[in-house]
C-alpha cells in the first residue's frame, strides 16, 4: 500500500480548523501529516502555500500555537513539522525537539537546510528519537545520492522537479527512483506538483506521494465554509490514495 502525506498550513483559516482538518485527513486515509509552520518567506513553496502562510501570520499565528495544537493532532496521525530553518535557528533546535517529544510529533521537514549543513542538527534530532527528512532532487549526482541515502530514515522526499511547489511540472522520475532504491530500503515519496490528476503517474516506482498545494487550494476557497472545506479535502485525500494504489 503506497502512502499519502498531506500538507496543511497551521492556523489557516484558524487553529481549531487545523485540528479538525488534520483529524478528518487521518480518517480519510492520510498516513502522515505535514503541519506547515507559517513563515514570511517560504522559498520552496508556490503562490498557493505562500498565500496561506501570509494569511495565517496576519491572523496572529505564533509558534506556541503550533506546539499547543500538535498535542491534539499527533496522537491520531503520524505528524511532522514542516518549516524553514530560520525559526529553528532562532528558537533553538533543542526547543523544537523538546516540544515535539512533548506533543508526540515524530520529526521535521526543513526544505532550506541543505544535507551538508544539516548533519549536526540531524544527529541531535535522531539522538532524541525523532526524524529529519532528507531531500533528493533529480539533479543530484550519484555520489550525493549515495551520501544522502546512507543516512536517510523514515522516508526520502524526492523533489519531482527543480522549482517551487504547486506548479505541476512533469519529469520522468523512474531513473532517479531506480538509482535511489539501488542504494537504500528507505521509502521514497514524491513531492512537488502532486494532485489528483498527477498522483498516479508520479507514484510509479515510488512508495508514496506528498501533496500540499492541492489541499491548501481548498482551504483558500472563499466560496466554501469550513465544513465544506473539510469535506472536500477528505474526498480529495481518498481520491488520491485510491489512485496511487490502483
Steps between C-alpha positions, in 0.01 A plus 500: 500500500654828388492784751345845487659795678280811522619854571277767656597846621464527877261770616323560169216575501516446878672285762183305579451437129854363475423243768169402338660476155789287628269252670277485191801429278604221735155345467519540121811282478786749516800319647717795603410863560737787425401785728638806324654771719392835350800706391529835325734375225419137413756471222420145387126561478288639221236774520229279649689394811672839522159670519381265775823566692451876484131482595580282801767747614261791452249316718755497783663158469785439748721195540341424836174444314669226297633338815162515675282357223749229405420328829140467377602366159811283537334224709266434205730520197874478432597868507802695376566872528591658166672833531787716383826508691473857633260415789699187588816708515357785704298289746769234520472147370486381862170686546343328200629160609355543849166625371478219242565239768241664725228501234582171325622652174744264325737735324569792270513593133724804438523562124756782511750310717745328262613146577859607560401770751239283670741241641543636857125568531413159358717333763324691780157429359560129447663463842168621640311228311365736235549526123641766270376424151759507222437645153627370168455681166524359146804725451699336783811306405538127562761576766271741684207257482717231658598735784142610568346153485763360737357717776133525399228367730118489504472608136689689228331808358558483125448844349324437169663790321718805552278789605222574748200303622170499319612564143419153369805452282566153362826309496588134454587397855563133432879529455549691825261272694689194372829662600376579851355153554830343398657675799241462778187329628370827642166585333498763225212749492454741209402861570452825302217527248308198628120523487204281407594529131872420528519274806469166320778584254733651762452202733638254241796321650475704820366402841274799544421860411500833683211736424485861614371767263200289393374496859589861576311619190186363662577677827536829310167463317283779637190349339510212750422507871728313738288185505495491121877547490551202731261286296684596181854432625382168644354398164817617326719294735290189436518557123878543498557203732288282270677618184853436629398148598319400180 
